Amino acid sequence: MAYVEAEYFGGVGEQRAAVWDGGALVLGPLHLEEGQPFGPAGSPLSQALRRLGVVASAGEDEFSAVGLGRHRHRDAWTG
């Protein structure tokens, strides 16, 4: 199970992520503060999704690979 959070406005923001397996924390908690660059392992969200088995194609990240972009706007969740 994973917890992922992205808070962005105008391209600036933060990310948080953690992953559990069998009730044990196996990744994180990770936090990328506003203005921090992604490290060599990638963003917290990408790391968590990879831990869950997501494989991104060339030219995309794990966020795009699983279609999370369709959930960017909360007001569209219920429509």
C-alpha positions in Angstrom: 0.0 0.0 0.0 1.3 3.5 -0.8 0.5 7.0 0.4 1.3 9.6 -2.2 0.7 13.4 -2.0 1.5 16.1 -4.5 0.7 19.8 -3.7 1.5 22.1 -6.7 0.4 25.4 -7.9 1.9 27.1 -10.9 4.5 24.4 -11.2 5.8 24.9 -7.6 5.1 22.6 -4.7 5.8 19.6 -2.6 5.6 15.8 -2.7 5.3 13.2 0.1 5.2 9.4 -0.2 5.5 6.2 1.8 5.0 2.5 1.0 4.0 -0.4 3.3 4.3 -4.1 2.7 2.7 -6.5 5.0 2.1 -3.7 7.5 5.8 -2.8 7.6 7.1 0.6 6.3 9.4 -0.3 3.4 9.9 3.2 1.8 9.9 6.6 3.4 8.4 8.6 4.5 9.8 10.7 1.8 9.3 14.5 1.5 10.4 16.8 -1.2 10.1 20.4 -0.1 9.2 23.3 -2.4 12.2 24.3 -4.5 14.2 21.1 -3.9 15.3 19.2 -7.1 14.6 15.5 -7.5 17.4 13.3 -6.4 19.0 10.5 -8.6 16.2 8.1 -7.5 13.5 10.5 -8.8 10.6 12.1 -7.1 9.0 10.7 -4.0 5.9 9.7 -6.0 8.0 8.0 -8.7 9.9 6.1 -6.1 6.7 4.9 -4.3 5.1 3.8 -7.6 8.2 1.9 -8.7 8.2 0.2 -5.3 4.6 -1.0 -6.2 5.8 -2.4 -9.5 5.0 0.4 -11.9 7.3 0.5 -15.0 7.3 3.7 -17.0 8.0 3.7 -20.7 10.7 5.9 -22.3 9.8 9.6 -22.1 7.2 9.2 -19.3 7.4 9.0 -15.5 5.5 6.6 -13.2 2.9 9.2 -12.4 1.9 9.3 -16.1 2.3 5.6 -16.6 -0.5 4.8 -14.2 -2.7 7.7 -15.4 -2.7 9.8 -12.2 -2.8 12.9 -14.2 -6.6 12.4 -14.7 -7.0 13.1 -11.0 -5.2 16.5 -10.9 -8.4 18.5 -10.3 -10.5 17.4 -7.3 -13.7 19.0 -8.6 -13.6 16.6 -11.5 -13.4 13.5 -9.2 -17.2 13.5 -8.7 -18.3 14.4 -12.2 
